[in-house]
Structures are given as C-alpha cells and as structure tokens.
Amino acid sequence: MTLLVGTSGWQYADWRPGLYPAALPQRLWLEEYASRFATVENNNAFYRLPEAATFAAWRDRTPAGFVMAVKASRYLTHIKRLRDPEEPVGRLMARAAGLGERLGPVLLQLPPTLRADPEALARCLRCFPAGVRVAVEPRHETWWTDGTRAVLEEHGAALCWADRGSRPVTPLWRTADWGYVRFHAGRAAPWPRYGRRALASWARRVADAYPDAADVYAYFNNDPGGAAYRDAAVFARAARALGRTVSRTPGA
C-alpha cells in the first residue's frame, strides 16, 4: 500500500538525455523508465487500443511489482460517449489482461463536451469485471452533483482529482478507498512545470484525504521538456516529507 507516482506515458523524445541516457535506443526506454519509476499511465490505449500481445510484451519488459494504469479507448469515451459500453469495455479488458498482475486502474477521461449523465456512467461502470479499479475524470461542470458522487461511490470508482494551472479543476471528493490524481500543467517556469509550493500543497491534500495504507496513483501529464518526470520526483519528495510511503522515483 503506497502512493504510486509516475508519468502519463514514457515515449517522449525530449526526455533524452534527461531521463534516458543519450546512447540508449528507444526500444529500451520502457525498461529504463521502469527502473526509475514503479508505475506509468499508458495513454497510447486512448488513441489506438493495442493488441493483447502488446500488453503482454509490456508485462514481460517490466519488473515484478510494476503497475501500468490504462487510459480507456476514446472509442468508448469520446465516440460512443459511454453509450452501449458492453463491447468496448469487454474488448479493452480482454486486451489489457495481457498485463497480468501489472494491470493497474483504468482511467475514463470524459470529453469536455459530455454533459452529466450519471445513468450512462453507472451502466459503463457495471461492465467492468469485479476487482478492476476504475477512475473517472469528468470535464464538464454539470457532473459536479450528488448524483455523480453517488454513482462513483456505489461502484467503488475513484473520482480523478485533476490539476490544471496549479489548482484543482475537480471537486476533491473521496469516492473510493483508493485515489487517482492527474497533473496536466503547472504555472511555474519553464512551462508546463509545477512550483514546489504547488506540489507540496498537493502532497498535503493527498495525505489529509487518504491514510498511508491506501493506494493513491498520481500521474504527471505535463511531458514537454521533461517537466513530468522532474515534477513527479519533487512531488514524491514532498509526500515523503509528510511521512508517506512513496514508490520509487528518480533521485529518491
């Protein structure tokens, strides 16, 4: 049980030579990433859902205990807009099963134009197999209602706490006994970095809301210029300073 800190993706050319040695070929970046971090959020699945064999290869290339969160396909969230979820959820889970014990939470990031439909969300969440953790990141203000919160709580789904501009853009509801946080862009220089004070504030929010025994997943999506892996390390240090158990990060 721990605070698992990582980034949203690992294949970014401008992370070399910062995170990746200059001579390291791209085909070995995942192995290098997994030696520095214990978790990653896989954004590739959102744009094009990989085959089960690809997920299995990622399992084989990462060490025991590594956790890969998977962002659900945009076919489910942005094209179907949560309608008729049975087939796309089934296909997603059948392929992601290739990760085996490496599989972490599934993220449903909803389109910013999708207005609240708690019943559709409930139908979608019911399609996931028992034991699969699902985080939901709504992006339209109509979702911030007691009805939405009740659906998430009923299904044990975590409301994704999202940050943009070094401030929360979602309510800080605790809807499950585990948590999920995403950092999209900070306000520090150079863009899109986060300042130390902002990251310390987020560490405090997590520590105040969840006991150390709870799993909380935190991913930095501000990848340009290596901001994500640098900010992840600073955030992890701030959480450790509060007495939290934190997964490995660079410089830990």
URPE-V780954 format. One record per backbone hydrogen bond with DSSP energy under -1.0 kcal/mol. CO is the residue of the C=O (numbers start at 1). NH is the residue of the N-H. If there is no record, write none. Layout:
BEGIN
CO NH
CO NH
END
This chain:
BEGIN
2 216
3 247
4 218
6 220
7 9
7 41
10 12
12 15
13 16
15 19
15 20
21 24
25 28
26 29
28 32
29 33
30 34
33 36
33 37
38 67
40 69
41 9
42 71
43 46
44 48
46 74
51 55
52 56
53 57
54 58
55 59
56 60
57 61
59 62
63 66
67 40
68 104
69 42
70 107
73 77
74 78
74 79
75 80
76 82
80 83
85 89
86 90
87 91
88 92
89 93
90 94
91 95
92 96
93 97
95 98
96 99
97 100
99 102
100 103
102 68
105 70
106 135
107 72
108 137
111 114
117 121
118 122
119 123
120 124
121 125
122 126
124 127
125 128
129 132
133 106
134 158
135 108
136 160
137 110
140 143
141 144
143 145
145 149
146 150
147 151
148 152
149 153
150 154
151 155
152 157
153 156
158 136
161 182
162 169
163 184
167 164
179 217
180 161
181 219
182 163
183 221
185 165
185 166
190 193
192 186
193 188
195 199
196 200
197 201
198 202
199 203
200 204
201 205
202 206
203 207
204 208
205 209
206 210
211 214
215 179
216 4
217 181
218 6
219 183
220 8
221 223
223 226
224 227
226 230
227 231
228 232
229 233
230 234
231 235
232 236
233 237
234 238
235 239
236 240
237 241
239 244
240 243
245 3
249 252
END
